[in-house]
Amino acid sequence: MRRVLSKQLAFGKGARKVTSYKSCTSNLFSYQSNNFKQVRNLNLQEYRSKSLMDQFGVTTQKWRLATTAEEAVKGAKELNAKELVVKAQILAGGRGKGTFDNGFKGGVHLCTEPEKAGQLAGSMLGHKLRTKQTSPEGTLVSQVMIAESVDLKRELYFAILMDRAYKGPVMVASPQGGVDIEEVAEKTPELIFKEPISIETGIRPEQTRRLAEKLGFNTEAKIKDAAEQMERLYQLFLKTDATQVEVNPFAEVADGRVFAVDAKINFDDNAKFRQKNVFSMGDESESDPREVEAEKVGLNYIGMDGNIGCMVNGAGLAMATMDIIKLYKGSPANFLDVGGGATEEQVESAFKILTSDKQVKAILVNIFGGIMKCDVIAKGIVNAAGKVGLKIPLVVRLAGTNVEKGKELMQNSGLPIITAEDLDDAAQKAVGSLSKAK
């Protein structure tokens, strides 16, 4: 379920962070918040993506990373470029039109002198940048990238992604780059070109040549360069277990060379064990610390803005639980799936995560014991409630394997646990406990 949620809730730079839940069946999540951020995906800063492309021989601008104004000046001098671009490194898009908390406007600036690059970096570093994709408070900028500016002659689009329709990877290209590819696909679908890739033979030379020609490269040298860049991007895709490598713009510069100017790369979470270097590049500084902690202990957690904390086993049951809470005029504070084989330690961690949210005023635990045993959950609940010194109402509904043992453990715990017979009963008691607690 984690990957399904990632696809629904977080796709690329413009992914919305779900902060509220609305009861419905066909549209499970309600996107009511104006806050945007990547959620539960591997988060790579722009300079990290460039670093990966550099490793595979993809042509990118020369760049340096700076954490101080002095480092920015030094890096700019090392680049020795006619024109420089200074870019704040945060995971949100829309940086160029953003505003810092000190009043400085724009997280992307051009300059020609190293000293000016230092001044620009100094205006960004240590300040929060607010864009249409950040929270209203903005995101703290602790790094800037200094890169050589290139004169773009044409902005194109190129991507390699896993496509269910093709049962494998497919190359997607368009001469209309530098804009949202979804908009291009909607308005001018004839300008989207696709080439499926055989997982047995890989990219064939005639495929990259065909795409290069469709992208408007009209000399042998340019076609060869574009085709080579596509092949190198495929090697990156293949050898890093990526699920998507999107280059936008895939650009032709004034002297005819082909550059990967900006890239978005998504990876297969299941390959984490063999892609340790790639996953070590992840930036969790902008992630919800509760989500980070949940992932560390093997839990699936997504925070929202309600006041009833939920702990459920199974994604479908979690959705149903949130629906029933909403039906009885309550508001769920989170999606928390402990899975089918949670241990007492994981249950305890789940309680700590729930109670760390100051918005949570009651907790509803809804467990259907199949593989998961109700007595194990009950032990975890009792231990966790005692350790965290729970001071808010706790409603528990257990059903399934060892349910009587679980109920007995809770009844003998001496803790004020409110038990429920079914989900309706549990939701009503959780919502009702809020008014009693006031």
Buried (B, 14 or more C-beta within 10 A) or exposed (E): BBEEBBEBBBBEBBBBBBBBBBBEEEEBBBBEBEBBBBBBBBBBBBBBBBBBBBBBEBBBBBBBBBBBBEBBBBBBBEBEBEEBBBBBBBBBBBBEEBBBBEEBEBBBBEBEEBEBBBBBBBBBBBBBBBBEBBBEEBBBBBBBBBBBBBEBEBBBBBBBBBBEEEEEBBBBBBBBBBEEBEEBBEEEEEBBBBBBBEEEEEBEEEBBBBBBBBBEBEEEEBBBBBBBBBBBBBBBBBEBBBBBBBBBBBBBBEEEBBBBBBBBBBBBBEBBEEBEEBBEBBBEBBBBEBBBBBBEBBBBBBBBBBBBBBBBBBBEBBBBBBBBBBEBEBBBBBBBBBBEEBBBEBBBBBBBBBBEBEBBBBBBBBBBBEEBBBBBBBBBBBBBBEEBEBEBBBBBBBBBBBBEBBBEBBEEBEEEBBBBEEBEBBBBBBBBBBEEEE
